[in-house]
Amino acid sequence: TMVNLDNDVTITYNGNTNTGGSVPVDGSSPYVTGSSVTVLGNTGTLVKTGYTFNNWNTAANGSGTAYAPAAAFTIGANTTLFAQWSDTTPPNDPTVVSISPN
């Protein structure tokens, strides 16, 4: 039988459109509410084509609270941390058109 206490909260990681690798799994989760949680790094070698892993955020679009790997925070509710990605695709070079006089 599993006993689920009301004050247990979980932390989960989401690859947020990753193209490979796997999300880290916190072996200490669930936590008691109010516990200090250390944010995991990109331990599952998440990758996204054309992007570099940047950090974690509580919102998929990056509008939430950002956490770097090894940062600590006090967990108060079930929390999902979404991978944040930096675009590494070089910008398209503008085409240079030269006009020769006739």
C-alpha positions, 0 to 999 in steps of 0.5 A: 500500500502506498501512503500519500501524505498531503504535504508531499510535493513532486518536482518533474522536469520537462524537455520542452520540445527536445529532439533527443536525450531524456529528462533528469529524474529527481530520486528524492522526489516527492518532497515534504512541502517547504523542503529545499530542492537542488535543481538538477543539471541536464543529466539526461543529455537533453538535446534540441537540434539547432539549440543549446540547453540554457536553464530551467524555467517554471513556464514552458515559454520562459515567463516563469521563474528561471533556475540554473542547474545546482540552484536551490529553492524551497518547494511549496507545490508540485513543480514542473521545470521546463528546459529552456533553449538558446537558438544556435542557428546562425542568422541568414546572411543578407544577400548582397546585390551589386548593381553594375552601371550599363 
